[in-house]
Amino acid sequence: MADESLRIALQQKTDELRERDTLIDKLRMELELKNKLIVKLRAELEKFKSAMKPLVEQMSRQMHLWSSGDEEDSSSLTSSTSSSSEDDRLCNGGDKRSTSADHTRCKRLAISAEPPNVEKIRNLSLRKVPKTDKSKDLIQKAILDNDFMKNLETIQIKEITDCMCPVEYAKDSLIIKEGDNGAVVYVMEEGKVEVSKEGKFLCNLGPGKVFGELAILYNCTRTATVKAIMDCKLWAIERQCFQTIMMRTGLVRQAEYTNFLKSVPTFRNLSEDVLIKIADVLEEASYNEGDYIVRQGARGDTFFIISKGKVKVTMRSDPNSGEEKFIRYLQRGDFFGEKALQGEDVRTANIIADDPEGVLCLVIDQSSFNRLISNINEIKEKNYDEIQPVKRRIDESMLKLKLQDLRIVTTLGVGGFGRVELVQIANDPVKSFALKIMKKAQIVETRQQQHIMSEKNIMEEVDSDFIVKLHRTFKDKKYLYMLMECCLGGELWTILRDRGNFDDNTTRFYTACVVEAFAYLHARNIIYRDLKPENMILDTQGYVKLVDFGFAKKLQNGRKTWTFCGTPEYVAPEIILNRGHDISADYWSLGVLMFELLTGTPPFTGPDPMRTYNIILKGIDAIEFPRIISRNAMALIKKLCRDNPAERIGYQKGGIQELQKHKWFDGFYYDGLRTRTLVPPIIPQVRSPIDYSNFDRYPPDEDAPPPDDLSGWDQDF
């Protein structure tokens, strides 16, 4: 009986297994059918793309001729083709993409505030508006509740609060109108507003809320409408006042810290630019009354300067005795622990905070000091400071060239200031060039004259295989023209868009090209400030060159620059917080580029610029790295995207060589890259000097010709 039961149970189990196998076979067949269907659909899609491509090219292609040499004719002809500025690529309906694929990714808009006048800001007096304690408290709480403004320093929040002015809006009036240019941020004290976008209700805001904060970073278009739905009392501050507070805070702190350092024997003989760099890496440490900052007999490697408050120095003559003998007081500007910078120091006395309001010290440890000083010494040994700007020798045939000698083939790019055209010299079918054409009136309107002149001067100086070359410039009443080396391999952005992401080896090659460009620029104190795949062009061999130097700037030794500029996803936190920035900001953007090339998406990205900036301010450690990024790549990205600019790899001891020696670059053939014997991972197909098939297609420019600009700011262009 038991055997029969066992036999029946085994038979049931066998039947279940057969049914399961049958089901698995059925699912496998269905999966194979689906895979075959997918392959068939892909083949049909590719066939459709191939069939459509010639038609699209035929419809999009433009042929423009300059037939006359006088200024008026050249202006009227160029107005139909306009120009391209890669620093301001707009993502809009007029930017038709290639039909080779259906992509939703758009080229990103680069933004820039007007360059600040440092001397004017130093001397500008800010008007402080009297307020009740209740109003001050409300403003400060609103700032601390705002995702962006809560990152400001206490002293900055206090000054912003002091300078805010009262404004009132009656019920039903518009406070902010979508599409208008903005320059004011508001804090609501009384009333209620309605926020809408494209006519759709978003939310209501009441007292204690900040709105419009993007406008205090740079000139921008308002992205929503804010309407008073009852009488409102607000506090407001304009961008110039805000930027003055932010910038002056940094300048005052830098000058104060530098003066502190000059009083220390160890630093006394160092140059001003070295002192400024040391001042930048000093960190603030606060102590309450009675706290031991240093204990006698302890080992330490940290040097202290008293920035605020008073400390007392005590000493035990007998190590076994608990009795401490008072020696003296130290106060603001005094320092202690200097020997710790030469090596670990055994503390010979106690240093105790002795101020009811607390003590603030500026500190630097031995390792940070040595990293910085070693890097400074290496830079000096390489005589980077002695590299003088020298204009590249221009071929005589280029100097004889006239604007009307150029024949436009097609548009390679479209942006905020105009277009980039593929051009040839009449009667010379062998060569081609890229002609960047910029609208003068628009440059003046957006106050970018200084950036444009800087771009021209820097591009005339640079001579690197990893930077696109400028051959010469032209100008007329309406436009500025830059005739540049033409790289027909297409934008790296387009390739990344079509492929989705790159593997480690491909990313390593393109990153190394950028590192070589940065090594060249940074050796000459030039900061680039707009790294992104859109500004990386492939030449016919497949090597990458940097283009668009609209935000590049030559820095004074040891000094920072303050203009808010770049592409939102790529800007470093010190740019967002207006703390001043230098070449270290380029290393931050290099880390962002690595992440984007490996994944197809930058690490810091939000639905609008302000939310993107808030994500950036949370730091790289708040970002979840996908598994597709290798351990060594992740380690390098995190070293490049350190919040503290002085801690970024490439900026520290060893300089850019330390970056090149990172484990992620193990085995990379740098000599082959420099001699151009290394085979690139992607070799573009370029069949002729006018083969523009690697670029997206753009429709004709239908904008009205821009007005003349005869102000003369471009005299030296």
LINSUL-V406365 format. One record per residue. N is the residue number from 1. SS is DSSP state (H for helix, E for strand, C for the rest). OMEGA is omega in whole degrees, 0 to 359 (none if undefined). Layout:
n:ss:omega
N:SS:OMEGA
N:SS:OMEGA
This chain:
n:ss:omega
1:C:179
2:H:180
3:H:180
4:H:178
5:H:179
6:H:180
7:H:180
8:H:180
9:H:179
10:H:180
11:H:179
12:H:181
13:H:179
14:H:179
15:H:179
16:H:180
17:H:179
18:H:179
19:H:179
20:H:179
21:H:179
22:H:179
23:H:179
24:H:178
25:H:179
26:H:179
27:H:180
28:H:179
29:H:178
30:H:180
31:H:179
32:H:178
33:H:179
34:H:179
35:H:178
36:H:179
37:H:179
38:H:179
39:H:180
40:H:179
41:H:178
42:H:179
43:H:179
44:H:178
45:H:178
46:H:178
47:H:179
48:H:179
49:H:181
50:H:181
51:H:184
52:H:188
53:H:179
54:H:180
55:H:180
56:H:180
57:H:181
58:H:181
59:H:187
60:H:190
61:C:179
62:C:172
63:C:182
64:E:179
65:E:169
66:C:186
67:C:183
68:C:184
69:C:184
70:C:189
71:H:184
72:H:181
73:H:181
74:H:179
75:H:184
76:H:178
77:H:182
78:H:180
79:H:179
80:H:180
81:H:178
82:C:183
83:C:181
84:E:171
85:C:184
86:H:180
87:H:181
88:H:181
89:C:181
90:C:176
91:C:181
92:C:185
93:C:181
94:C:182
95:C:183
96:C:179
97:C:175
98:C:179
99:C:181
100:C:177
101:C:178
102:C:185
103:C:179
104:C:182
105:C:180
106:C:174
107:C:189
108:C:179
109:C:172
110:E:183
111:E:178
112:E:169
113:C:175
114:C:180
115:C:182
116:C:174
117:C:187
118:H:182
119:H:179
120:H:181
121:H:178
122:H:188
123:H:183
124:C:178
125:C:182
126:C:181
127:C:178
128:C:184
129:C:180
130:C:180
131:C:173
132:C:177
133:H:180
134:H:179
135:H:178
136:H:181
137:H:180
138:H:181
139:H:183
140:H:177
141:H:179
142:H:179
143:H:182
144:H:178
145:C:182
146:C:186
147:C:180
148:C:189
149:H:178
150:H:179
151:H:180
152:C:180
153:C:183
154:H:182
155:H:178
156:H:178
157:H:179
158:H:181
159:H:178
160:H:178
161:H:181
162:H:187
163:H:181
164:C:182
165:E:179
166:E:173
167:E:180
168:E:178
169:E:179
170:C:178
171:C:178
172:C:178
173:C:179
174:E:176
175:E:176
176:E:179
177:C:179
178:C:179
179:C:178
180:C:173
181:E:183
182:E:177
183:C:187
184:E:171
185:E:186
186:E:168
187:E:182
188:E:175
189:E:178
190:E:175
191:C:183
192:C:180
193:E:176
194:E:178
195:E:179
196:E:178
197:E:182
198:C:177
199:C:181
200:E:180
201:E:177
202:E:182
203:E:171
204:E:177
205:E:179
206:C:182
207:C:177
208:C:180
209:C:176
210:E:171
211:E:181
212:C:189
213:H:180
214:H:183
215:H:180
216:H:177
217:C:180
218:C:180
219:C:184
220:E:176
221:E:179
222:C:184
223:C:180
224:C:177
225:E:177
226:E:184
227:E:178
228:E:178
229:C:167
230:C:180
231:C:186
232:E:170
233:E:185
234:E:169
235:E:186
236:E:173
237:E:181
238:E:184
239:H:183
240:H:180
241:H:179
242:H:182
243:H:177
244:H:179
245:H:183
246:H:184
247:H:181
248:H:177
249:H:180
250:H:181
251:H:180
252:H:180
253:H:181
254:H:180
255:H:181
256:H:181
257:H:180
258:H:178
259:H:175
260:H:184
261:H:181
262:H:181
263:C:182
264:C:182
265:H:181
266:H:185
267:H:192
268:C:185
269:C:179
270:C:181
271:C:182
272:H:183
273:H:177
274:H:179
275:H:180
276:H:179
277:H:178
278:H:179
279:H:181
280:H:183
281:H:175
282:C:178
283:E:180
284:E:175
285:E:183
286:E:182
287:E:176
288:C:180
289:C:179
290:C:178
291:C:173
292:E:177
293:E:177
294:E:176
295:C:178
296:C:178
297:C:179
298:C:176
299:E:181
300:E:179
301:C:185
302:E:178
303:E:185
304:E:167
305:E:180
306:E:180
307:E:182
308:E:175
309:C:186
310:E:176
311:E:174
312:E:180
313:E:177
314:E:182
315:E:173
316:C:179
317:C:179
318:C:182
319:C:182
320:C:182
321:C:178
322:C:184
323:C:180
324:C:180
325:E:178
326:E:180
327:E:181
328:E:173
329:E:171
330:E:181
331:E:188
332:C:179
333:C:177
334:C:183
335:E:176
336:E:181
337:C:184
338:H:182
339:H:182
340:H:179
341:H:177
342:C:181
343:C:181
344:C:188
345:E:172
346:E:186
347:C:184
348:C:181
349:C:174
350:E:173
351:E:187
352:E:176
353:E:186
354:C:181
355:C:182
356:C:181
357:C:178
358:C:181
359:E:177
360:E:180
361:E:170
362:E:187
363:E:171
364:E:180
365:E:187
366:H:184
367:H:178
368:H:180
369:H:182
370:H:178
371:H:183
372:H:182
373:H:179
374:H:180
375:H:179
376:H:180
377:H:179
378:H:179
379:H:181
380:H:180
381:H:181
382:C:176
383:C:177
384:H:182
385:H:184
386:H:179
387:C:183
388:C:178
389:C:179
390:C:179
391:C:177
392:C:178
393:C:182
394:C:179
395:C:183
396:H:179
397:H:177
398:H:181
399:H:181
400:C:185
401:C:176
402:C:183
403:H:183
404:H:176
405:H:185
406:E:179
407:E:181
408:E:179
409:E:180
410:E:178
411:E:178
412:E:182
413:E:180
414:E:180
415:C:187
416:C:183
417:C:181
418:E:187
419:E:167
420:E:182
421:E:169
422:E:184
423:E:172
424:E:173
425:E:180
426:C:179
427:C:175
428:C:184
429:C:186
430:C:185
431:C:172
432:C:183
433:E:172
434:E:180
435:E:178
436:E:185
437:E:185
438:E:181
439:E:184
440:H:183
441:H:181
442:H:176
443:H:179
444:H:182
445:H:181
446:C:176
447:C:181
448:C:182
449:H:183
450:H:179
451:H:182
452:H:179
453:H:178
454:H:178
455:H:181
456:H:183
457:H:181
458:H:182
459:H:174
460:H:183
461:H:191
462:C:180
463:C:183
464:C:178
465:C:183
466:C:178
467:E:181
468:C:186
469:C:173
470:E:181
471:E:177
472:E:182
473:E:174
474:E:173
475:E:170
476:C:185
477:C:188
478:C:191
479:E:165
480:E:183
481:E:174
482:E:180
483:E:189
484:E:172
485:E:181
486:C:178
487:C:190
488:C:178
489:C:179
490:E:180
491:E:175
492:H:179
493:H:181
494:H:180
495:H:179
496:H:178
497:H:184
498:H:183
499:H:181
500:C:177
501:C:179
502:C:174
503:C:183
504:H:184
505:H:179
506:H:179
507:H:181
508:H:180
509:H:183
510:H:177
511:H:180
512:H:176
513:H:179
514:H:179
515:H:178
516:H:177
517:H:179
518:H:179
519:H:179
520:H:184
521:H:185
522:H:175
523:H:180
524:C:179
525:C:178
526:E:176
527:E:186
528:C:169
529:C:176
530:C:177
531:C:174
532:C:182
533:H:179
534:H:183
535:H:178
536:E:185
537:E:176
538:E:172
539:C:186
540:C:178
541:C:182
542:C:176
543:C:182
544:E:173
545:E:175
546:E:174
547:C:176
548:C:180
549:C:181
550:C:180
551:C:180
552:C:181
553:E:175
554:E:184
555:C:169
556:C:182
557:C:175
558:C:184
559:C:179
560:C:173
561:E:194
562:C:184
563:C:174
564:C:177
565:E:181
566:E:177
567:E:190
568:H:183
569:H:187
570:H:185
571:C:181
572:C:183
573:H:181
574:H:175
575:H:180
576:H:183
577:C:175
578:C:180
579:C:186
580:C:182
581:E:177
582:C:186
583:C:178
584:H:178
585:H:178
586:H:180
587:H:174
588:H:183
589:H:177
590:H:176
591:H:178
592:H:179
593:H:178
594:H:181
595:H:183
596:H:180
597:H:182
598:H:185
599:H:184
600:C:181
601:C:177
602:C:183
603:C:183
604:C:180
605:C:180
606:C:182
607:C:177
608:C:184
609:H:184
610:H:179
611:H:174
612:H:180
613:H:180
614:H:177
615:H:178
616:H:183
617:H:176
618:H:173
619:C:183
620:H:182
621:H:178
622:H:182
623:C:176
624:C:181
625:C:177
626:C:183
627:C:182
628:C:178
629:C:182
630:C:182
631:H:181
632:H:177
633:H:179
634:H:180
635:H:180
636:H:179
637:H:182
638:H:177
639:H:177
640:H:184
641:C:174
642:C:180
643:C:179
644:C:183
645:H:183
646:H:183
647:H:184
648:C:178
649:C:185
650:C:181
651:C:185
652:C:178
653:C:182
654:C:177
655:H:185
656:H:177
657:H:178
658:H:178
659:H:182
660:H:180
661:C:181
662:C:184
663:H:182
664:H:180
665:H:180
666:C:177
667:C:180
668:C:187
669:C:182
670:H:180
671:H:177
672:H:177
673:H:183
674:H:179
675:H:178
676:C:174
677:C:177
678:C:181
679:C:180
680:C:181
681:C:179
682:C:178
683:C:184
684:C:175
685:C:177
686:C:189
687:C:182
688:C:179
689:C:179
690:C:177
691:C:184
692:C:186
693:C:180
694:C:180
695:C:173
696:C:180
697:C:181
698:C:178
699:C:178
700:C:178
701:C:182
702:C:178
703:C:175
704:C:179
705:C:179
706:C:177
707:C:176
708:C:171
709:C:182
710:C:184
711:C:175
712:C:180
713:C:183
714:C:184
715:C:184
716:C:181
717:C:none
